[in-house]
């Protein structure tokens, strides 16, 4: 559960194209790093989710997938990011997609999920 507005307020968003990652530094000084592959696979739009009833169902496991082992995953790039109010961003992808609105609350949740799970396959 997100405990404060600070925890879902980004102070910087950086795209690390060569690493295939995007990082967000939150107002509470926590930084999360997301794979571009995981972000693209978790696009919240109705088309990517497969219907309105599935728009809040995500697959965070894609954040742990090595994109070099997928078709097209290692070639994904973010062309631009635009804020949507004070609650979300829209990513314009190199594959032409730009329909999803990524809410900060979801990004924060995914970042915490990644931190908890990123080393579980190495144990």
N, C-alpha and C positions, 0 to 999 in steps of 0.2 A: 504494500500500500504506500502511495506517495504521501509523505508526511507534511510537506510544506510547498508553498508556491515557489520558493527558492530552488527546490529540487527539480522543478520542471521549467526553469527559466534559463535558457542557454545564454552564455556570455560570448561564446565563440563557436563557430562551426568551420571546420577545416577539411578540405578534400585532399587526401593523400593518394593521388592518382597512381603513382608508381607502385605503391603498396596495395592498391585496390581497397582502400579504406576511407572512411570518413570519421572524424573525431568531433565530439561535442564536449565542451567544457561548460559545466553548469554553474549557476550562481553560488551554489554551496561548495564550490571548489573541486567537485568530483569531475573526472574526465572519463568518458566512455569512448571506445573505438569499435566501429561497426564495419564488417566487410560489406563492400558494395554489392556483392553477390547476395548476401543475406538481406540487405535492404530491398534490392530489386525483387527477390522472391517473396518478400513480405509486403509488397505493395498492397495498400488497403482498398484499392478501387474495386468496384463491383465486377468489372471484367476479370481482373486477376484473381479475385477471391472466388468467383464462380457463382455469384448471385447475392442479392441483398441480404439474405438470411445468414450469409457466411462472412460478412464484411468485418466482423470483430473477432474472427478466428484466424490466428496466425500460426506460423511454423518457425519458432525461434531456432530450431535445430539447423536451419539453413545458414545461420551465422557461424556455425562450426565447420561447415563444408569447405574443403580446399577448392577454390574456384578453378584452379588449373586442371582439375579432374573432371570438369563439366564442359559441356558444349557451349561456347560463347561466354562462359563465366569470367574468364581472365581478361576478356576484351571489353567488359563493361566500363563505361566512364560516365561521370556526371558532367553534363554540359553547363548547367547552372542550377542554383537553388534560390527559390523565392520564398520569403516569409508569407504566411497567411495569418493575418492578425497577429495576436500575441500567443497563439496556441499551437501553431503547426508550420510545416514547411512543405513546399511542392518541389520535387526533384525532376529536372528535365534530363532524361537518360539518353545515352548515345544510340540506343535502339529505337528512339523516336517516341517512347512512352513518357507521359507526363500527367497522367490522370489522378494519381494517388495523392492524398493529403496525409502526410505523416505527422500525427499529433505528438507534441512533446511528451505527453504522459506515456504514450506507447514507446517512444524512443528511450525514455528513462527506464521503463520496465525492461525493455530488451537489453539495455546496457547492463543492468543489474543481473539479468538472467545470464548473459554472456560471461560476466565476471564469475558467477557461481559455477558455471558449467564448462568453461574453456579448457580446463585441465583434466576433466573427468575421463576423457578417452586415453589419457597418457598414464593413468594410475594402474 
